[in-house]
Amino acid sequence: MGLAKLASLVRFNARQHCQREHILRVRERAFRALLPHAWHHSPCYRDYYSTLGIREADLAEIPIDHLPFTHKKIIMDNLNQVVTHAELKRNQIEAWLKINDNPRDFYLNRYMVIHTSRSSGEPSIVVYDKKA
């Protein structure tokens, strides 16, 4: 490998490292903004974290790998308490899904709803607002 190619490779690797570090910083900032939002607007997450000894004051510094893993079954069993918008109710979303066969339609003209079937076990419902 020539010296010019080697120098180019070193510069490329340095850029890749900088891009990765930037992505990690952006991810960390978004995560830090999301945690207090979930704490204040999702009774399920607030209660779940509290029962494990996590306090609101811990949210600013707790490493992501110190947060408990949340299983899909827990989320689906408690969907009405997980969501941060009170207008989202599991039974109403499921009823809407039964009568709506167009995946591009918005629930309540505001939310995109994605669901899975029982083929993989527990069905799931994922709701996004238009901003997401």
C-alpha positions as CSV (number, residue, x, y, z in Angstrom):
1,M,0.0,0.0,0.0
2,G,1.4,3.4,-1.0
3,L,1.9,6.2,1.5
4,A,-0.8,8.3,-0.1
5,K,-3.3,5.5,0.3
6,L,-2.3,4.9,3.9
7,A,-2.7,8.6,4.7
8,S,-6.1,8.5,3.1
9,L,-7.1,5.5,5.1
10,V,-6.0,7.1,8.3
11,R,-8.0,10.3,7.5
12,F,-11.0,8.1,6.7
13,N,-10.8,6.2,10.0
14,A,-10.5,9.5,11.9
15,R,-13.6,10.9,10.2
16,Q,-15.5,7.6,10.9
17,H,-14.5,7.9,14.6
18,C,-15.6,11.5,14.8
19,Q,-19.0,10.7,13.1
20,R,-19.5,7.8,15.5
21,E,-18.7,10.0,18.5
22,H,-21.1,12.7,17.2
23,I,-23.9,10.1,16.7
24,L,-23.4,8.8,20.2
25,R,-23.6,12.4,21.7
26,V,-26.8,13.1,19.8
27,R,-28.2,9.8,20.9
28,E,-27.3,10.5,24.5
29,R,-28.9,14.0,24.4
30,A,-32.1,12.5,22.9
31,F,-32.2,9.7,25.5
32,R,-31.7,12.2,28.4
33,A,-34.6,14.3,27.1
34,L,-36.8,11.2,26.7
35,L,-36.3,9.8,30.3
36,P,-37.9,12.7,32.2
37,H,-40.7,12.8,29.6
38,A,-41.5,9.2,30.2
39,W,-41.2,9.7,34.0
40,H,-43.7,12.6,34.0
41,H,-46.1,11.3,31.3
42,S,-46.1,7.5,31.5
43,P,-47.4,6.1,34.8
44,C,-46.2,2.6,33.9
45,Y,-42.5,3.6,33.4
46,R,-42.6,5.9,36.5
47,D,-44.0,3.1,38.6
48,Y,-41.7,0.4,37.1
49,Y,-38.6,2.4,37.7
50,S,-39.7,3.5,41.2
51,T,-40.3,-0.1,42.3
52,L,-36.7,-0.8,41.3
53,G,-35.3,2.0,43.3
54,I,-34.8,4.5,40.5
55,R,-35.7,8.0,41.5
56,E,-36.5,11.0,39.3
57,A,-33.2,12.6,40.4
58,D,-31.3,9.6,39.0
59,L,-32.5,10.1,35.5
60,A,-30.0,12.8,34.6
61,E,-27.0,10.5,35.2
62,I,-28.1,6.9,35.2
63,P,-26.3,4.9,32.5
64,I,-28.6,3.3,29.9
65,D,-27.4,-0.1,30.8
66,H,-28.5,0.4,34.4
67,L,-32.1,0.8,33.4
68,P,-34.2,-2.4,33.5
69,F,-35.1,-4.1,30.3
70,T,-38.8,-3.8,29.5
71,H,-40.4,-6.8,27.8
72,K,-43.0,-6.4,25.1
73,K,-45.5,-8.3,27.2
74,I,-45.2,-5.8,30.0
75,I,-45.7,-2.9,27.5
76,M,-48.7,-4.5,25.8
77,D,-50.4,-5.6,29.1
78,N,-50.0,-2.0,30.4
79,L,-50.3,0.0,27.1
80,N,-52.8,2.5,28.5
81,Q,-50.3,3.4,31.2
82,V,-47.3,3.2,29.0
83,V,-48.4,5.7,26.4
84,T,-47.9,9.4,27.1
85,H,-51.0,10.6,25.5
86,A,-54.2,9.9,27.4
87,E,-56.3,9.8,24.2
88,L,-54.6,6.5,23.2
89,K,-56.4,3.5,24.6
90,R,-55.6,0.0,23.6
91,N,-59.2,-1.2,23.2
92,Q,-60.0,1.8,21.0
93,I,-56.9,1.3,18.8
94,E,-57.7,-2.4,18.4
95,A,-61.3,-1.6,17.4
96,W,-60.0,1.0,14.9
97,L,-57.5,-1.5,13.4
98,K,-60.4,-4.1,12.9
99,I,-62.4,-1.6,10.7
100,N,-59.5,0.1,9.0
101,D,-57.6,-1.8,6.4
102,N,-55.5,1.1,5.0
103,P,-52.1,1.1,6.8
104,R,-51.5,4.7,5.6
105,D,-54.5,6.1,7.5
106,F,-53.9,8.0,10.7
107,Y,-55.7,7.0,13.9
108,L,-57.5,10.0,15.2
109,N,-56.1,11.9,12.2
110,R,-52.8,12.2,14.2
111,Y,-51.2,8.8,14.8
112,M,-49.6,6.1,12.6
113,V,-50.4,2.7,14.1
114,I,-48.3,-0.3,13.3
115,H,-49.3,-3.7,14.6
116,T,-48.0,-7.3,14.5
117,S,-50.0,-10.5,14.5
118,R,-49.7,-13.3,16.9
119,S,-47.5,-15.3,14.6
120,S,-44.4,-14.4,16.7
121,G,-46.2,-14.8,20.0
122,E,-47.5,-11.7,21.7
123,P,-49.0,-9.2,19.3
124,S,-47.8,-5.6,19.5
125,I,-49.1,-2.2,18.7
126,V,-46.8,0.7,18.1
127,V,-48.2,4.2,17.8
128,Y,-46.3,7.2,16.3
129,D,-47.5,10.7,16.0
130,K,-47.0,12.6,12.7
131,K,-43.9,14.3,14.0
132,A,-42.1,11.0,14.5
